[in-house]
Amino acid sequence: MTSKKKKALIISTSILVLAFLIISVVVGYLVYDGSVGSEQTIKNENVMEVFSNRENKPLEKLKKYKHENIMIDSPQNGYKIETMFIKSNKETENTVILVHGIESYYYEYLEKAFEYLERGYNVVLYNQRHTGNTGGDDYTFGLYERYDLDNVAKYVKQKYPNGLLGAHGHSMGAATVVMHSKINEKNKYVDFYIADSPYHEMSDAIRLGIEDKNIPLLPVGYARAMGNIYTKVKSGFSYDEVKPYEAVQNITVPMFLIHGKEDKVCSPESSKIIYDNIPHNNKELWLVDNVQHVNAYDKVGDEYFDRIINFINNKVVTNK
């Protein structure tokens, strides 16, 4: 091979390598931007207008209950958590913390809050990190969010030390409550968990998100790997650090898992895996027919909360 050909080969190879690196960075950014780096759907400045105009008028219904807004310290994460405490009109010390999912906002769970309030539970809503006036520059899919939940739970337990305390999460919020169950074993602020549509590991949630985009000629494994590298560099953690199914392997607190059989965002298999890893029998798994991602309540109505209350009575109260 002549020196000219060698030089041309080196140049062309260098161009290909550089192009691959640029493409990899772009792909990594896009995966990051669609997951860890995404933003809440409703901007802070539009929240009141949007929820005031909702057909079911959740902010009007909220006026029927005593409620207060508080900011709770999260020292592990170095910020405050925007929180709302809603008192049931029925005298009770029992409380449920509702935990929203990615890109959501705590007002989205007012309708579920009303269901608990009417059943004799106080309700705490809070904005997860990177949402509303809660701090945090990104979502960590439950890794750092679990410490926020722990601080909210601590606040409630100090307020009502003799009351039952549950944590009910949806999607990423469900993964947050499952991840929290491990650190909860130290102080046991939370007495029971309801996890609606969790993922069993972050890597699988990212995979499903990439597949849903259905981008031609983009290998899912490659995109996920680039997203993982970008996340590690940008946010300082990797997908392998977020494995909710591992968090439950030594827990003693009851857990109820709910998952739609038609869920394409978080596979129902994830709830099965988490359920199988819980070492005790105070657990329940409900796979709901004809239900997609976190819409079981919308589909089955009263049965949703009837089953939850039955679970609390049979698996929590009787074992206290």
C-alpha positions in Angstrom: 0.0 0.0 0.0 1.4 3.4 -1.0 1.8 6.2 1.5 -1.1 8.1 -0.2 -3.4 5.2 0.2 -2.4 4.7 3.9 -3.0 8.4 4.5 -6.4 8.3 2.9 -7.3 5.2 4.9 -6.3 6.8 8.2 -8.3 10.0 7.3 -11.4 8.0 6.3 -11.2 5.8 9.4 -10.8 8.9 11.6 -13.8 10.5 10.0 -15.9 7.4 10.5 -14.8 7.2 14.2 -15.5 10.8 14.7 -18.9 10.5 13.1 -19.7 7.5 15.3 -18.7 9.4 18.4 -20.9 12.4 17.4 -23.8 10.2 16.6 -23.4 8.3 20.0 -23.4 11.6 21.9 -26.5 12.8 20.1 -28.3 9.5 20.7 -27.2 9.5 24.4 -28.5 13.1 24.8 -31.9 12.2 23.1 -32.4 9.2 25.4 -31.4 11.3 28.4 -33.6 14.2 27.4 -36.6 11.9 27.0 -36.1 10.3 30.5 -33.8 11.7 33.3 -33.6 15.2 31.8 -37.3 15.5 30.8 -39.6 18.2 32.2 -43.0 18.3 33.9 -45.7 18.5 31.3 -47.5 21.5 32.8 -45.3 24.5 33.5 -45.4 26.0 37.0 -46.8 29.3 35.8 -49.7 27.4 34.1 -50.6 25.0 36.9 -53.4 26.9 38.6 -55.1 27.8 35.3 -54.9 24.3 34.0 -56.3 22.6 37.1 -58.9 25.4 37.7 -60.3 24.6 34.2 -60.4 20.9 34.6 -63.9 19.5 34.0 -64.0 17.7 37.4 -62.9 20.9 39.2 -60.4 19.3 41.6 -59.3 22.7 43.1 -63.0 23.4 44.0 -63.4 20.1 45.6 -60.2 20.6 47.6 -61.8 23.6 49.3 -64.1 21.1 51.2 -61.1 19.9 53.2 -58.7 21.6 55.6 -55.3 21.7 53.9 -52.0 23.4 54.2 -48.9 23.8 52.1 -45.5 23.2 53.7 -41.9 22.8 52.6 -40.1 19.8 54.0 -36.4 19.6 54.2 -34.6 16.8 52.3 -31.1 17.0 53.7 -29.8 14.1 51.7 -30.6 15.9 48.5 -30.0 19.5 49.7 -33.4 21.0 48.9 -36.9 21.4 50.2 -39.9 19.3 49.1 -43.2 21.1 48.1 -45.9 19.3 50.1 -49.6 19.6 50.7 -51.3 18.0 53.8 -55.0 17.4 53.4 -57.1 16.6 56.5 -59.9 14.1 56.2 -63.3 15.4 57.4 -63.5 12.1 59.3 -61.5 12.2 62.5 -58.4 10.0 61.9 -54.7 9.7 62.4 -54.3 7.3 59.4 -52.6 8.9 56.4 -51.6 8.0 52.8 -48.8 9.7 50.9 -49.5 9.9 47.1 -46.5 9.9 44.9 -46.8 11.0 41.3 -44.9 9.8 38.2 -42.4 11.4 35.8 -43.4 14.7 34.1 -46.5 14.8 36.3 -47.5 17.2 39.2 -49.1 16.5 42.5 -52.4 18.0 41.7 -52.9 15.2 39.1 -53.6 13.0 42.1 -56.3 15.0 43.8 -59.0 12.7 42.6 -57.3 9.7 44.2 -56.7 11.9 47.3 -60.5 12.5 47.6 -61.1 8.8 47.5 -58.8 8.2 50.5 -60.2 11.3 52.3 -63.7 10.0 52.0 -62.6 6.6 53.3 -61.2 8.1 56.5 -57.5 8.8 55.6 -55.6 12.0 55.6 -53.6 12.6 52.4 -50.2 14.0 51.8 -49.4 15.1 48.2 -45.9 16.2 47.3 -44.0 17.1 44.2 -41.1 14.8 43.5 -37.7 16.2 42.7 -37.4 18.3 39.6 -41.1 19.2 39.8 -43.0 22.3 41.0 -41.1 24.1 43.7 -39.2 21.0 44.8 -35.5 21.1 44.1 -33.5 18.8 41.8 -32.2 19.2 38.3 -33.3 15.9 37.0 -35.3 12.7 37.6 -33.4 9.8 39.0 -36.2 7.2 38.7 -36.4 6.6 42.4 -32.7 6.6 43.4 -32.7 10.0 45.1 -36.5 10.4 45.2 -36.7 7.7 47.8 -35.0 10.0 50.3 -37.6 12.7 49.7 -40.3 10.2 50.4 -38.5 9.2 53.6 -38.5 12.8 54.8 -42.1 13.3 54.0 -43.0 10.0 55.8 -40.9 11.1 58.8 -42.9 14.4 58.9 -46.2 12.5 58.9 -45.1 9.9 61.5 -44.0 12.7 63.8 -47.4 14.3 63.4 -49.4 11.1 63.9 -47.1 8.6 65.6 -50.0 6.2 66.3 -51.7 6.3 62.9 -51.2 4.0 60.0 -49.1 5.4 57.2 -49.2 4.2 53.6 -47.3 5.3 50.5 -49.1 4.9 47.2 -47.2 5.6 44.0 -47.8 5.5 40.3 -45.3 4.7 37.5 -42.0 6.4 38.6 -43.8 7.1 41.8 -44.5 3.4 42.2 -40.8 2.7 41.6 -40.0 5.4 44.2 -42.2 3.7 46.9 -40.7 0.3 46.0 -37.2 1.7 46.3 -38.1 3.4 49.6 -39.2 0.1 51.1 -35.5 -0.9 51.6 -34.5 2.2 53.5 -37.8 2.2 55.4 -36.7 -0.9 57.3 -34.5 1.2 59.5 -37.2 3.4 61.0 -40.4 1.9 59.5 -42.2 5.2 59.1 -44.3 3.6 56.3 -46.6 0.7 57.4 -47.7 -0.3 53.9 -47.1 0.3 50.2 -49.4 0.5 47.1 -47.4 0.4 43.9 -49.4 1.0 40.7 -47.5 0.2 37.5 -43.8 0.2 38.6 -40.8 -0.9 36.5 -38.6 -3.6 38.1 -35.4 -1.9 36.9 -34.6 1.4 35.2 -32.9 -0.2 32.3 -36.1 -2.0 31.3 -38.1 1.2 31.5 -35.6 3.0 29.3 -35.7 0.1 26.8 -39.5 0.2 26.6 -39.3 4.0 26.1 -36.9 3.6 23.2 -38.9 0.9 21.6 -42.1 3.0 21.8 -40.4 5.7 19.6 -39.9 3.0 16.9 -37.0 4.8 15.2 -35.9 3.0 12.1 -32.3 1.6 12.0 -31.7 2.5 15.6 -30.6 -0.5 17.7 -32.4 -0.4 21.0 -29.4 -1.8 23.0 -27.0 0.7 21.5 -29.4 3.6 22.3 -29.9 2.4 25.8 -26.1 2.1 26.3 -25.5 5.6 25.0 -28.3 7.0 27.2 -26.7 5.2 30.2 -23.3 6.7 29.5 -24.8 10.2 29.0 -26.7 9.9 32.3 -23.6 8.8 34.2 -21.6 11.8 32.9 -24.5 14.3 33.2 -26.3 13.2 36.4 -23.7 11.0 38.1 -25.6 7.7 38.3 -26.2 4.7 36.1 -29.3 2.6 35.2 -27.8 -0.3 37.2 -28.2 1.6 40.4 -32.0 1.7 40.0 -33.4 -1.8 40.5 -36.6 -1.7 42.6 -36.9 -5.5 42.5 -33.7 -5.7 44.6 -34.9 -3.2 47.1 -37.7 -5.5 48.3 -35.6 -8.6 48.9 -35.4 -8.1 52.7 -38.5 -6.0 53.5 -41.0 -6.8 56.2 -43.7 -4.2 55.4 -46.8 -5.2 53.3 -47.0 -4.3 49.7 -49.8 -4.3 47.1 -48.8 -4.2 43.5 -51.3 -3.2 40.8 -50.6 -3.4 37.1 -52.6 -3.3 33.8 -52.1 -6.3 31.6 -52.0 -4.1 28.5 -49.3 -1.7 29.9 -46.7 -0.9 27.2 -44.9 1.7 29.3 -43.9 -0.5 32.2 -44.4 -4.2 31.6 -46.8 -6.0 33.9 -43.9 -8.6 34.2 -42.1 -5.9 36.3 -44.8 -6.2 39.0 -44.5 -10.0 38.9 -40.8 -9.8 39.4 -41.1 -7.4 42.3 -43.8 -9.5 43.9 -41.7 -12.7 43.6 -38.8 -10.9 45.3 -40.8 -9.9 48.4 -39.8 -12.5 51.1 -43.1 -12.4 53.1 -46.7 -13.3 52.5 -48.2 -9.9 53.4 -48.3 -9.0 49.7 -50.7 -9.0 46.9 -50.5 -8.7 43.1 -53.5 -7.5 41.0 -53.0 -7.7 37.2 -56.0 -5.9 35.7 -57.6 -7.0 32.5 -57.9 -4.5 29.6 -56.0 -1.8 31.5 -52.9 0.1 30.2 -50.5 2.3 32.1 -51.7 3.7 35.4 -55.4 3.8 34.3 -56.8 1.0 36.4 -58.7 3.5 38.6 -60.2 5.1 35.5 -61.3 1.8 34.2 -62.6 -0.2 37.2 -63.9 2.6 39.4 -64.8 1.7 43.0 -63.2 -1.7 42.7 -59.8 0.0 42.7 -60.1 1.5 46.1 -62.2 -1.4 47.5 -59.4 -3.7 46.8 -56.8 -1.3 48.4 -58.9 -1.0 51.5 -59.4 -4.8 51.7 -55.6 -5.2 51.4 -55.0 -2.7 54.2 -57.6 -4.5 56.4 -56.4 -8.0 55.7 -52.6 -7.6 55.3 -51.8 -4.5 57.4 -54.3 -3.9 60.2 -54.6 -7.6 61.2 -50.8 -7.9 61.4 -50.1 -4.7 63.5 
